[in-house]
Amino acid sequence: MSNNRNTRTNTWKTRSRNAASAYTDKQIEQYLFLLIYSGRHSNAESLFAELRKMLPGVDPTQMNRVAHQFAAELRNAGLT
């Protein structure tokens, strides 16, 4: 008797664990810089929505980490 059970798998988690990041931190930072200084966004929600459109397949955890580091750099430079 075989033990073939139908199991659900979260393919997004599986893909994110198996695949390397689609974008480097520097690439994400460059797009953030572009979007911030374009002046088109009045809040972070719309900025991140456009960033996700510009970088399809970006890892949300990586994007958040890079964004927080970039914001800290801007704050330390007195640019906020």
Kinemage of the C-alpha trace (Angstrom):
@kinemage 1
@onewidth
@group {chain A} dominant
@subgroup {mainchain}
@vectorlist {calphas} color= white
{ca met a 1} P 0.000 0.000 0.000
{ca ser a 2} L 1.505 3.323 -1.008
{ca asn a 3} L 1.418 6.348 1.212
{ca asn a 4} L 0.444 8.927 -1.435
{ca arg a 5} L -1.345 11.717 0.335
{ca asn a 6} L -2.498 14.839 -1.364
{ca thr a 7} L -0.854 17.699 0.421
{ca arg a 8} L -1.087 21.383 -0.186
{ca thr a 9} L 2.128 23.247 -0.586
{ca asn a 10} L 2.698 26.920 -0.495
{ca thr a 11} L 4.472 27.396 -3.810
{ca trp a 12} L 5.428 31.007 -3.032
{ca lys a 13} L 7.348 29.919 0.065
{ca thr a 14} L 8.885 26.998 -1.774
{ca arg a 15} L 10.015 29.209 -4.643
{ca ser a 16} L 11.399 31.875 -2.333
{ca arg a 17} L 13.437 29.305 -0.407
{ca asn a 18} L 14.784 27.579 -3.499
{ca ala a 19} L 15.484 30.530 -5.746
{ca ala a 20} L 18.079 33.198 -5.221
{ca ser a 21} L 16.863 36.763 -4.957
{ca ala a 22} L 15.667 38.093 -8.276
{ca tyr a 23} L 17.147 41.529 -7.538
{ca thr a 24} L 20.191 42.737 -5.652
{ca asp a 25} L 19.816 45.076 -2.694
{ca lys a 26} L 21.533 47.787 -4.751
{ca gln a 27} L 18.977 47.445 -7.573
{ca ile a 28} L 16.080 47.778 -5.138
{ca glu a 29} L 17.763 50.785 -3.523
{ca gln a 30} L 18.228 52.461 -6.919
{ca tyr a 31} L 14.544 52.036 -7.765
{ca leu a 32} L 13.569 53.377 -4.333
{ca phe a 33} L 15.758 56.427 -4.927
{ca leu a 34} L 14.171 56.978 -8.324
{ca leu a 35} L 10.637 56.712 -6.960
{ca ile a 36} L 11.244 58.849 -3.870
{ca tyr a 37} L 12.767 61.711 -5.812
{ca ser a 38} L 10.284 61.500 -8.690
{ca gly a 39} L 7.801 63.321 -6.453
{ca arg a 40} L 4.889 61.192 -7.660
{ca his a 41} L 4.168 59.569 -4.309
{ca ser a 42} L 2.736 61.197 -1.224
{ca asn a 43} L 2.779 58.049 0.913
{ca ala a 44} L 4.737 54.840 1.298
{ca glu a 45} L 1.832 52.620 0.249
{ca ser a 46} L 1.659 53.999 -3.289
{ca leu a 47} L 5.460 54.045 -3.544
{ca phe a 48} L 5.743 50.361 -2.611
{ca ala a 49} L 2.875 49.449 -4.934
{ca glu a 50} L 4.742 51.013 -7.859
{ca leu a 51} L 8.025 49.439 -6.735
{ca arg a 52} L 6.396 45.990 -6.815
{ca lys a 53} L 5.151 46.722 -10.362
{ca met a 54} L 8.616 47.824 -11.479
{ca leu a 55} L 10.313 44.807 -9.902
{ca pro a 56} L 8.105 41.790 -10.605
{ca gly a 57} L 8.967 38.828 -8.429
{ca val a 58} L 10.777 40.894 -5.805
{ca asp a 59} L 10.966 39.209 -2.418
{ca pro a 60} L 8.795 41.279 -0.018
{ca thr a 61} L 11.089 40.551 2.927
{ca gln a 62} L 14.146 41.708 1.000
{ca met a 63} L 12.293 44.802 -0.240
{ca asn a 64} L 11.257 45.788 3.297
{ca arg a 65} L 14.756 45.226 4.670
{ca val a 66} L 16.363 47.328 1.934
{ca ala a 67} L 13.737 50.064 2.322
{ca his a 68} L 14.330 50.307 6.071
{ca gln a 69} L 18.103 50.449 5.603
{ca phe a 70} L 17.726 53.115 2.908
{ca ala a 71} L 15.377 55.164 5.110
{ca ala a 72} L 17.908 54.990 7.958
{ca glu a 73} L 20.666 56.206 5.616
{ca leu a 74} L 18.500 59.136 4.499
{ca arg a 75} L 17.624 59.972 8.113
{ca asn a 76} L 21.282 59.868 9.176
{ca ala a 77} L 22.178 62.161 6.290
{ca gly a 78} L 19.462 64.607 7.386
{ca leu a 79} L 17.428 64.178 4.217
{ca thr a 80} L 14.065 63.314 5.772
